[in-house]
Amino acid sequence: MPASLRIGWTVAALLALPLPAAAQSRTATISVVIAATARLSVSPAGISFPDSDPTGVPLVAALPGPVGITVKARAAHGATLRLTLRATDDLRSGVTTIPAGTLTWTAAGDGFASGTLTVADQTIGTWVGSGVRTGTQSFLFQNSWSHPVGTYTLSMQYTLSSP
Protein backbone atom coordinates (compact mmCIF):
# COMPACT_ATOMS: atom_id res chain seq x y z
CA MET A 1 0.00 0.00 0.00
CA PRO A 2 1.39 3.35 -0.95
CA ALA A 3 2.55 5.53 1.91
CA SER A 4 0.14 8.35 1.13
CA LEU A 5 -2.83 5.98 1.28
CA ARG A 6 -1.57 4.57 4.58
CA ILE A 7 -1.30 8.05 6.05
CA GLY A 8 -4.82 8.88 4.81
CA TRP A 9 -6.28 5.77 6.43
CA THR A 10 -4.42 6.47 9.66
CA VAL A 11 -5.75 10.05 9.79
CA ALA A 12 -9.25 8.86 8.95
CA ALA A 13 -9.07 6.19 11.64
CA LEU A 14 -7.90 8.71 14.21
CA LEU A 15 -10.71 11.12 13.30
CA ALA A 16 -13.27 8.35 13.70
CA LEU A 17 -12.19 7.58 17.30
CA PRO A 18 -14.27 9.33 19.99
CA LEU A 19 -12.40 12.18 21.65
CA PRO A 20 -12.83 13.04 25.32
CA ALA A 21 -15.49 15.75 25.79
CA ALA A 22 -14.43 19.11 27.12
CA ALA A 23 -15.87 20.02 30.55
CA GLN A 24 -19.07 22.07 30.26
CA SER A 25 -21.19 23.93 32.79
CA ARG A 26 -24.61 25.52 32.69
CA THR A 27 -26.47 27.75 35.15
CA ALA A 28 -30.00 27.02 36.40
CA THR A 29 -32.26 29.37 38.35
CA ILE A 30 -34.44 28.40 41.30
CA SER A 31 -37.32 30.65 42.28
CA VAL A 32 -39.17 30.41 45.61
CA VAL A 33 -42.22 32.61 46.26
CA ILE A 34 -43.01 33.23 49.93
CA ALA A 35 -46.21 35.23 50.33
CA ALA A 36 -47.25 37.13 53.41
CA THR A 37 -49.69 35.05 55.43
CA ALA A 38 -50.91 34.76 59.01
CA ARG A 39 -52.78 32.36 61.26
CA LEU A 40 -54.34 33.07 64.62
CA SER A 41 -55.57 30.44 67.07
CA VAL A 42 -57.41 31.14 70.30
CA SER A 43 -58.40 28.33 72.65
CA PRO A 44 -60.77 27.83 74.31
CA ALA A 45 -63.31 29.77 72.23
CA GLY A 46 -65.36 30.62 75.33
CA ILE A 47 -64.80 31.33 79.02
CA SER A 48 -67.14 31.87 81.97
CA PHE A 49 -67.00 33.30 85.47
CA PRO A 50 -68.64 31.44 88.36
CA ASP A 51 -70.93 33.33 90.73
CA SER A 52 -68.96 34.31 93.83
CA ASP A 53 -69.38 36.35 97.02
CA PRO A 54 -67.99 39.83 96.16
CA THR A 55 -66.61 40.29 99.68
CA GLY A 56 -64.58 37.07 99.61
CA VAL A 57 -63.78 37.04 95.88
CA PRO A 58 -63.56 40.58 94.49
CA LEU A 59 -61.78 39.31 91.35
CA VAL A 60 -63.23 36.15 89.81
CA ALA A 61 -60.93 34.06 87.61
CA ALA A 62 -62.25 32.74 84.32
CA LEU A 63 -63.01 29.07 83.80
CA PRO A 64 -61.63 26.84 82.37
CA GLY A 65 -58.45 28.90 82.85
CA PRO A 66 -56.06 30.89 80.68
CA VAL A 67 -56.86 31.45 77.02
CA GLY A 68 -54.06 30.13 74.81
CA ILE A 69 -53.09 32.25 71.81
CA THR A 70 -50.87 31.22 68.90
CA VAL A 71 -49.82 33.72 66.23
CA LYS A 72 -48.10 32.39 63.10
CA ALA A 73 -47.06 34.94 60.51
CA ARG A 74 -44.84 35.48 57.51
CA ALA A 75 -44.24 39.19 57.06
CA ALA A 76 -41.90 41.50 55.22
CA HIS A 77 -38.52 42.05 56.85
CA GLY A 78 -38.93 44.58 59.68
CA ALA A 79 -42.75 44.63 59.46
CA THR A 80 -44.64 44.99 62.74
CA LEU A 81 -47.38 42.50 63.58
CA ARG A 82 -50.15 43.69 65.89
CA LEU A 83 -52.75 41.63 67.73
CA THR A 84 -55.75 43.51 69.11
CA LEU A 85 -58.77 42.57 71.17
CA ARG A 86 -62.07 44.36 71.60
CA ALA A 87 -65.48 43.64 73.05
CA THR A 88 -68.29 43.93 70.52
CA ASP A 89 -70.51 45.35 73.31
CA ASP A 90 -70.67 45.63 77.09
CA LEU A 91 -71.70 42.61 79.16
CA ARG A 92 -75.44 42.36 78.50
CA SER A 93 -78.37 40.59 80.15
CA GLY A 94 -81.43 41.69 78.22
CA VAL A 95 -81.38 45.50 78.43
CA THR A 96 -79.18 45.54 81.55
CA THR A 97 -75.45 46.06 81.02
CA ILE A 98 -72.21 45.93 82.97
CA PRO A 99 -69.24 47.74 81.38
CA ALA A 100 -66.81 45.55 79.43
CA GLY A 101 -64.09 47.27 81.48
CA THR A 102 -64.97 45.06 84.45
CA LEU A 103 -62.99 42.38 82.59
CA THR A 104 -59.20 42.54 82.72
CA TRP A 105 -56.46 40.11 81.77
CA THR A 106 -52.88 39.37 82.60
CA ALA A 107 -50.74 38.12 79.74
CA ALA A 108 -47.80 35.75 79.56
CA GLY A 109 -45.50 35.22 76.59
CA ASP A 110 -42.96 37.32 74.69
CA GLY A 111 -44.61 40.37 73.14
CA PHE A 112 -47.99 39.88 74.87
CA ALA A 113 -49.44 42.65 77.07
CA SER A 114 -51.93 42.76 79.94
CA GLY A 115 -54.93 45.07 79.75
CA THR A 116 -58.57 45.94 80.23
CA LEU A 117 -61.35 44.96 77.84
CA THR A 118 -63.21 47.80 76.09
CA VAL A 119 -65.29 48.25 72.94
CA ALA A 120 -62.24 49.88 71.32
CA ASP A 121 -59.24 47.92 70.04
CA GLN A 122 -56.72 47.12 72.77
CA THR A 123 -53.26 45.96 71.68
CA ILE A 124 -52.52 42.65 73.30
CA GLY A 125 -49.37 41.78 71.34
CA THR A 126 -46.76 43.26 69.01
CA TRP A 127 -43.86 41.61 67.22
CA VAL A 128 -41.45 42.40 64.41
CA GLY A 129 -41.08 40.07 61.43
CA SER A 130 -42.03 36.50 60.69
CA GLY A 131 -42.33 33.79 63.32
CA VAL A 132 -44.52 31.80 65.67
CA ARG A 133 -45.53 33.44 68.96
CA THR A 134 -47.46 31.81 71.78
CA GLY A 135 -48.91 33.28 74.92
CA THR A 136 -51.83 33.21 77.33
CA GLN A 137 -54.44 35.58 78.70
CA SER A 138 -55.80 35.00 82.21
CA PHE A 139 -59.10 36.89 82.51
CA LEU A 140 -60.54 38.35 85.72
CA PHE A 141 -64.03 39.77 86.38
CA GLN A 142 -64.36 42.63 88.89
CA ASN A 143 -67.05 41.27 91.18
CA SER A 144 -69.29 43.79 92.97
CA TRP A 145 -72.36 43.90 95.20
CA SER A 146 -73.77 46.59 92.88
CA HIS A 147 -74.01 44.35 89.78
CA PRO A 148 -77.65 43.61 88.91
CA VAL A 149 -78.73 39.94 88.90
CA GLY A 150 -78.66 38.28 85.47
CA THR A 151 -76.75 36.10 83.05
CA TYR A 152 -74.46 38.41 81.10
CA THR A 153 -72.67 37.73 77.83
CA LEU A 154 -70.46 39.54 75.37
CA SER A 155 -68.40 38.62 72.33
CA MET A 156 -64.73 39.46 71.91
CA GLN A 157 -62.96 39.95 68.59
CA TYR A 158 -59.25 39.21 68.10
CA THR A 159 -57.60 40.82 65.04
CA LEU A 160 -54.09 40.13 63.75
CA SER A 161 -52.74 42.74 61.35
CA SER A 162 -49.56 43.98 59.71
CA PRO A 163 -49.66 47.49 58.28
C-alpha positions in Angstrom: 0.0 0.0 0.0 1.4 3.3 -1.0 2.6 5.5 1.9 0.1 8.4 1.1 -2.8 6.0 1.3 -1.6 4.6 4.6 -1.3 8.1 6.1 -4.8 8.9 4.8 -6.3 5.8 6.4 -4.4 6.5 9.7 -5.7 10.1 9.8 -9.3 8.9 8.9 -9.1 6.2 11.6 -7.9 8.7 14.2 -10.7 11.1 13.3 -13.3 8.3 13.7 -12.2 7.6 17.3 -14.3 9.3 20.0 -12.4 12.2 21.7 -12.8 13.0 25.3 -15.5 15.8 25.8 -14.4 19.1 27.1 -15.9 20.0 30.5 -19.1 22.1 30.3 -21.2 23.9 32.8 -24.6 25.5 32.7 -26.5 27.7 35.1 -30.0 27.0 36.4 -32.3 29.4 38.4 -34.4 28.4 41.3 -37.3 30.6 42.3 -39.2 30.4 45.6 -42.2 32.6 46.3 -43.0 33.2 49.9 -46.2 35.2 50.3 -47.2 37.1 53.4 -49.7 35.1 55.4 -50.9 34.8 59.0 -52.8 32.4 61.3 -54.3 33.1 64.6 -55.6 30.4 67.1 -57.4 31.1 70.3 -58.4 28.3 72.7 -60.8 27.8 74.3 -63.3 29.8 72.2 -65.4 30.6 75.3 -64.8 31.3 79.0 -67.1 31.9 82.0 -67.0 33.3 85.5 -68.6 31.4 88.4 -70.9 33.3 90.7 -69.0 34.3 93.8 -69.4 36.4 97.0 -68.0 39.8 96.2 -66.6 40.3 99.7 -64.6 37.1 99.6 -63.8 37.0 95.9 -63.6 40.6 94.5 -61.8 39.3 91.3 -63.2 36.2 89.8 -60.9 34.1 87.6 -62.2 32.7 84.3 -63.0 29.1 83.8 -61.6 26.8 82.4 -58.4 28.9 82.8 -56.1 30.9 80.7 -56.9 31.5 77.0 -54.1 30.1 74.8 -53.1 32.2 71.8 -50.9 31.2 68.9 -49.8 33.7 66.2 -48.1 32.4 63.1 -47.1 34.9 60.5 -44.8 35.5 57.5 -44.2 39.2 57.1 -41.9 41.5 55.2 -38.5 42.0 56.8 -38.9 44.6 59.7 -42.8 44.6 59.5 -44.6 45.0 62.7 -47.4 42.5 63.6 -50.1 43.7 65.9 -52.7 41.6 67.7 -55.8 43.5 69.1 -58.8 42.6 71.2 -62.1 44.4 71.6 -65.5 43.6 73.0 -68.3 43.9 70.5 -70.5 45.3 73.3 -70.7 45.6 77.1 -71.7 42.6 79.2 -75.4 42.4 78.5 -78.4 40.6 80.2 -81.4 41.7 78.2 -81.4 45.5 78.4 -79.2 45.5 81.5 -75.4 46.1 81.0 -72.2 45.9 83.0 -69.2 47.7 81.4 -66.8 45.5 79.4 -64.1 47.3 81.5 -65.0 45.1 84.5 -63.0 42.4 82.6 -59.2 42.5 82.7 -56.5 40.1 81.8 -52.9 39.4 82.6 -50.7 38.1 79.7 -47.8 35.7 79.6 -45.5 35.2 76.6 -43.0 37.3 74.7 -44.6 40.4 73.1 -48.0 39.9 74.9 -49.4 42.7 77.1 -51.9 42.8 79.9 -54.9 45.1 79.8 -58.6 45.9 80.2 -61.3 45.0 77.8 -63.2 47.8 76.1 -65.3 48.2 72.9 -62.2 49.9 71.3 -59.2 47.9 70.0 -56.7 47.1 72.8 -53.3 46.0 71.7 -52.5 42.6 73.3 -49.4 41.8 71.3 -46.8 43.3 69.0 -43.9 41.6 67.2 -41.4 42.4 64.4 -41.1 40.1 61.4 -42.0 36.5 60.7 -42.3 33.8 63.3 -44.5 31.8 65.7 -45.5 33.4 69.0 -47.5 31.8 71.8 -48.9 33.3 74.9 -51.8 33.2 77.3 -54.4 35.6 78.7 -55.8 35.0 82.2 -59.1 36.9 82.5 -60.5 38.3 85.7 -64.0 39.8 86.4 -64.4 42.6 88.9 -67.1 41.3 91.2 -69.3 43.8 93.0 -72.4 43.9 95.2 -73.8 46.6 92.9 -74.0 44.4 89.8 -77.7 43.6 88.9 -78.7 39.9 88.9 -78.7 38.3 85.5 -76.7 36.1 83.1 -74.5 38.4 81.1 -72.7 37.7 77.8 -70.5 39.5 75.4 -68.4 38.6 72.3 -64.7 39.5 71.9 -63.0 40.0 68.6 -59.3 39.2 68.1 -57.6 40.8 65.0 -54.1 40.1 63.7 -52.7 42.7 61.3 -49.6 44.0 59.7 -49.7 47.5 58.3 
